[in-house]
Amino acid sequence: MCKMNLEEYFERIGFHASFDQLDLATLKLIHKHHVMSIPFENLSIHCGESNIMDLDATFNKLVRSRRGGWCLENNFLFGWVLREMGYDTTMLGSRVFNRFLNDFGPLDSHLINKVVIDGNAYITDVAFGVSFQVWEPLELVSGKDQPQAAGVFRLTDNGDIWVLEKTGRKPEVLNPEFAKSSLVNRKENNLIYCFSLVPREAEHFLEINNKLQTETSLFTNKSICSLQTPTGFRALIGWTYADATYKPDEGVDVLDIRNIAEEELEQILCERFNVKLQNKLQPLDNKSFYTF
């Protein structure tokens, strides 16, 4: 197999600008191109495949096979890209907020990256998906409102941990059949995850990488594919497909939701997410808290 290279990655995300200057503007541009091009998805689990915590395998899957991946793939790859470019990049682990527990999970199940530019630190995360996906890096500044397309994000320093939260907008569901769907997030203020600034290596995530795909978890309970668009995002959870349009001037997120038929599945994945699977997908939407 050919060696990983930045040119292939840049072609994959449609980035054709210069990166001679390792500045914030370039980082923002690459971050946004990534989330608009490479889906956040866990479909391998529901195709009888395994997600391997290996950079070569991740590069081949996300770049050469034009697939998406979950955070342990997307952010793992993105961290390599930034280091390869020359950015001062550190891998971090975070614990995702669990509404069933009303607390953050006990383990670092979500990988993120910290980037330092001219003495200022930023958090990059290209793999959370749906309405909680940031389109640009977040300044690592406590208590500062950071408006983006999806809403207002805020990082808070609580001493030994930092907390990420988001203030969003009200959902406007077009299809009456989904007006009361559990897939619709009706909370305007949401805790997303917490993290420490302790540097992590890939080995730190090997156990959770195995647990999330072999034991009962969100990712074994639901098949998920999400991709950001210039006006919002699109997502497929089980058999339910949604197109979301952000309308900040009106204070709403418009959700066009419908169930798809089995014969539509391959076409939806190809046309809406640019994903073509090698093995047959078994869509799943068991009870587990996850919303658009």
N, C-alpha and C positions, 0 to 999 in steps of 0.2 A: 504494500500500500504506500502511496506517495506521502511524503512528509507534509505535516500541517504547514500552511502558509497564510499570511495575512491577505494576500491578493484574492485567494479563493473566498475567504470570509467576507471581504469587502464586496465582492461580486454578489455573494449570497444576500447581503442586506441592501444592495443597491447604493453603496457609498462610493462615489467617484471623485470626491474632493481631496485636496491635499491634507496630509497630516504632519507636515513639517513642524508645525507649532503644536506642542503638547499643552494646549491651553484648555480652558473650560468650554469655550465655544465648540471646539472639535469634539470634546467628550460628550457634550449635549447632543451634537449631531449624530454621532455614532450610536449613542444610547437610544435615541428616538428611531433611527433607522432599524435597529435590532428589534424593538418591540413591534414595529409595523411589518416586519418581514418574517420573523421566526416565532411560531406559536408557542404559547405555554400549553403543554399537553402531556397527558399520562397514558396515551393510547397503547403504548407498548405492553403495558400491564394487561390490557384487555384484548391483546392480540396473541397472547401466549409467549411474549418475549420478555427479556429482562433489561432493566436499566443498569448499565455498568458504570461505576465511578472510575472512569478511565478517560484521559483527555483525548487520546487517539480515537477511541471508539465514539466519544461524544462529538468530535470534529467530523468524523465520517458520517454519523447519523444526521446531525443538524445542518452541516454545510454541504457535504457531497450527496447525501440522500435526500436533502431538502425537507427534513422532518422538523418537528419541534421537540420540546422536552420540558421536564419540570425544572425546579430551581437548581437541583444538584447536577443538572446538565447545562442549562442556559447560563446561569451565573458562573458556573465553573469555567465554561468556554469563554465568557465575557471577561473574566479575570485574566485568563491566559492572553487574550487579545490585548488588553490594556498593558499588561507587563511586557508583551512582545513589542508593543509600540514604544514603550519607554516610560509609561506612567508609573508613579509611585503608588502601587496597589497592594492592599492587604485583604486577605479573605477573612470574613467574620461569620459567626454562627448566630442565628436568631431563633426565638421561640414564638410560634404563632399563637395569637389569641384564640381561645376555644370558647364559643358561646355556651356550649353545654356545661362546661366547667366554670364559666365566668371568670376565667383566669388564663394566663399564658401556659402553653404546654410545658411539660417538664424537661423536654429534650430539645437540643438545637436541630430542628427539622428543616430549617430554611437557611440557605447559604446566600450571603450578600457580600458586596465588596466595598471597601473604603478606599478612596483615592485622594491623595494630597497634591494640590497644585498651588505653588507659590505660598506655601505655609497654611493654606486653607483646606480643610477636610470636607469631603463630600461622600454621601452614600449612594452607590449605584445598585439598582435592582431591576433586572430586565425579565424577571420571571415570577410575578405574582398573579398576573392575569386579571381578566374581567375589569370591574370598576375600581379595583384597588391598585391597578398598575400605574406606577409613575412613568411619565414619558421622558423626564429629564432627571439627572442626579439631584439629590437633596443636599442642601448645605447642612453640615453637622453643627448646627447652632440651636441651642435650647430655646424653646418657646416661640420661635419665629413662624408666623404663618407663611406658607409657601404655596401660593395658588398655582394649580396646573389645570389641564383640561378636565380631569375627573373630579376635581374639587380642591379643597384646601388641605394640604398635608402639613403636619407639625411634628417635629422631633422634640422630645423633652428629656433632659438629663436628670435622672433620678438617683444619681450617685454612682452605684455600681452598675446600673443598667440605663440604657436609653430606650425610650418608648416611641413608636411611630403610630400616629393616629390620623384619621381623615374626617373632615366635615364635608359631606356630599350634598346632594339635592334630592328632592322628592322624585320617586319613579312615576312615570305616566305610562301605564300599560295599555297598549292599543287593543289587544285581544281580550274580550271580557272573560274568556275561559281561564285566563291566567291572572285575573285580578287578585285572587287570594293565594296564588302559588307560593309555596315555601322557597322557591328559587328566587323570588323577588326580595331584595333587601330594602326594608322600609325604615331602617335606622339612618338618621342623618349624621350622627356622630359614631364613629367606629374605631376601636382599637385594632391595630393590625398585627404588630409583633413587637417584641422587645429584644435587645441585643446588648452584649458587652463589647468593649473594644479590644478584647484579648485576641491576638492573631491566631488563626486556625490553618491547619494544613488539610489536604484531602482526606488523610487518614481519620481525621476527627469525625467525618461524615459516613464512613463505611458501614458502621452498624445501623445507623438510622436509614441509610439507603436501602439496606436489606429489609429492615422492619417494615418500612412504608409500602413495600410491594409484596410482602409475603404474609404479613399479619393484618388483622382488621384495622383499616385506616380510611381516611377520606379517599385516598387514591385507589384502594381496592374496592371501595363502595360505589365510586362514581367514575365513569369515563368522562374526561374533560378535554376540551380543545378550545383555546381562546386566542384571539389575535386582535391587536389594536388597529384601528383605522383612523384616517385623518379627522373623522367626525365623532368617533366614539370607540366601540369595539364590537366584535361578533363572537359568539360562543356557542358551543354544542356540548350539552351536558346530558348524557344518556341519549334519549331520542328527542330531546327538546332543544330547538335552535332559537337563538335570539340575535337580533340586530339592535344595538344600542346607539342612540344619537344624543350627544351632550348638547343641551340648550341652556347654557349658564345665564343668558339674558332673560330667560323665562323662568329660571329657577327649577328646571326639571331635567330629568334624563328620560328620554322617550324609548320605551322597550317594545319592540315588535317581536312577539314570541309565538312560536307554533311548534307542534309536534311534527316530525318528519316520518315518512314511511321508509321501510327497509330498502326499497328500490331507489330511494333518493340519497342514501347515505354516502355512497362513493362519490356521487356528483357534488354533494354539499362540501365534503372534505376537499375535493380537488378545486372547485371553483371559488369557495369562500375562504379556504385556509391554505390553498396550494399544497395540500398534503396528499400523497399517494402511498397507501399502505401495502406492504408485501404480503402480510397475513390478514386473515379475516378478522374484522373487529366485532366484538360482542359488546354493544353499548349497554351501560349499566347505570342506574340511578337509584341505588338503595338509600335508605334513610341515613343521612349524614349531613351535618350543617355546612352548606356551601351555597352561596347566592351569586346572582349576576351583579 
